[in-house]
Amino acid sequence: MAGRENRPYPIVIRDLEVLEAFDVTPGMRRVVLTGDQLGAFRNNGYGIFPFRTENADDHVKVVILDGTDVPPPEQDDGHLDWSREALDHARDYTPRRYDPDRRRLELDFVRHADGLAAQWADRVRPGARVLVAGPRGTTVLPDGIDWYFLAGDETALPAIARRIEELPAGTAVTAVISVASASEEQTFEHVTDLHLTWVHRDSAGPDAFMEAVRRAPWRDGQVYAWAAGEAGMLRPLRRWLKDDRRVRKGYTDITGYWRLGRTQDQHAKHLAQLRHTADLSVPHAIRAAVSLDLAEHVSEGRTTVDALAEATGARAGGIRRLIGLLTFEKMFTVAADGTIGLGPQGYLLMEEHVHAMLDHRYGHARLDDAWPGLLHAVRTGRSGFEHAKGHTFWDEMASEESLGETFDQTLAEWSGAWAASAVRALALSDEHVVDVGGGTGTLLGHLLRARPGTRGTLVELPTTAGRAENHLAGLGLGNRATIARQSFFEKLPEGGDVYLLAQVLHDWPDEEAATILSRAAEAAAGTDARVLLIERLPDDEPHDHDAIFDLKMYAVFGSGERTRDEYAAMAEHAGLRLETITRLHDTMHLIELRTADRSG
């Protein structure tokens, strides 16, 4: 067997009686359960097999319902029908011992003041009833184990003790156990070759557990390493077993039973929130629905799966599943007869700006195709988009005319939000503006119309340059605007009074951005020409939408938004000096640079 295997059981619930309850140590209380339902019985019409626990770290759920009106879980065929309230009153525990002949199940509870089950264990008396669910499975250990390495804190003690006591005679075991004090040590009835180290937290330093782990005997042969306890305590142990001892994954089992500063309920809620936040299904489903115009079709009367499939050219099975998921997000409704309607949030899918943002037929939405390449971008500083798709974002925009046009339109609309502020801040009169990477000429058009004495040159690649030429001609500015169909990595046109790069550098990683800026510096060298950047600068108080956009730009281009100091350093490398920064709109700023020999 390559590694351990999880073997599931049908999940059942048993009504048991407390036989004994006593303290093992000052901080550990044992509750002994018994009852006929530890054997075979029937529940809700289903035959239930006898209780079984085959591995030392099996666990059961103790369901604490006394003093509440919460209904217990209902037995179904091989599983339980839990209410949210019943789950909130259940806690996981490892069976310390089980004697099937005597029908005696022992559970150990670490005593702490705010624990639901620990408080129950403190107050419970013989004769009380309690529900126990599970185990819902067991772990089958891999073949070829020569010895065991066991570690953890008091919450792991029941499993560690059970493992040691159940192993065959002479089995080599190294164990390290962290407890509050010497009074919490326990004795085990065993026949193993055991080397046991107790770490007393009341007298040991913060690193004592890992120091004891490193000092403990490491035996020859194939180890099976098992550890449990407080999650933070186990992180360095996990790394040590993986990186230092190089224990194979299938022979390692490390579980955080609890988290310092968080209750089990809090951890469960935080975990559920993480799953919801990290789940990719809804974001992709929404984008697919927008790209298929599903909301529009439903609003126009196509209210069956087949009608939607025919209208969109998609598969009925896919449409049914897509609609089904988005009903939970209140985008659609599905009646008992299968009729599909718009949910209270469904109208959002028909908004024009939502299509521009999420519709895969629009260029701006293709930025999201970089997210699968984010890890590559973070590791390498290069484009995650290119890694994921095999070509650059700009190649994608050029692959379909509609993509480039819709992307240009989105940029033009965004530029319109701050263009008037830029015109005022530039304070031009009769200058020659070289707009480097100026897109379809939105900003240059604003400048030339506001300042009749100015003239401009727009530098763009041929496809976009053609759209810019049409746009500027449509504004009646064709005689004052020249189009330079070229890359801005090439030598830029000379003779400009202002070299303007508006949201250009943030599309490129540091090396390429520095090259572009150097081309502007070369064109401005020896003159009084200004080099002006229009870029986002981070606010003093960060916002999540800015962080999202910054990371997206990093994923798409390997660039992202830069700080004032980063632009200053890039300018200095290009032979320029940062002079002033003027806020234009929200986080958009005008950054004025001068050639070093002309500044001041």
Secondary structure, DSSP 8 states (H G I E B T S, - for coil): --S-EEEE----EEEEEEEEEEEEETTEEEEEEE-GGGSSEEETTEEE------STT--EEEE--TTS-----EE-SSSEE--HHHHHTEEEE-EEEEETTTTEEEEEEE--TT-HHHHHHHH--TT-EEEEE---EEEE--S---EEEEEEEGGGHHHHHHHHHHS-TT-EEEEEEEESSGGG-------SEEEEEEEETTTS-TTHHHHHHHHS---SS-EEEEEEEEHHHHHHHHHIIIIIS---GGGEEEEEEEBTTB-HHHHHHHHHHHHHHH--HHHHHHHHHHHTTHHHHHHTT--SHHHHHHHHT--HHHHHHHHHHHHTTTSEEE-TT--EEE-TTGGGGG-HHHHHHH-TTSTGGGGGGGGGGHHHHHHHSS-HHHHHHSS-HHHHHHHSHHHHHHHHHHHHHHHHHHHHHHHHHH--SS-EEEEET-TTSHHHHHHHHH-TT-EEEEEE-HHHHHHHHHHHHHTT-TTTEEEEES-TTS---S--SEEEEES-GGGS-HHHHHHHHHHHHHHHTTS--EEEEEEE---SS--HHHHHHHHHHHHHHS-----HHHHHHHHHHTTEEEEEEEEEETTEEEEEEEETTT--
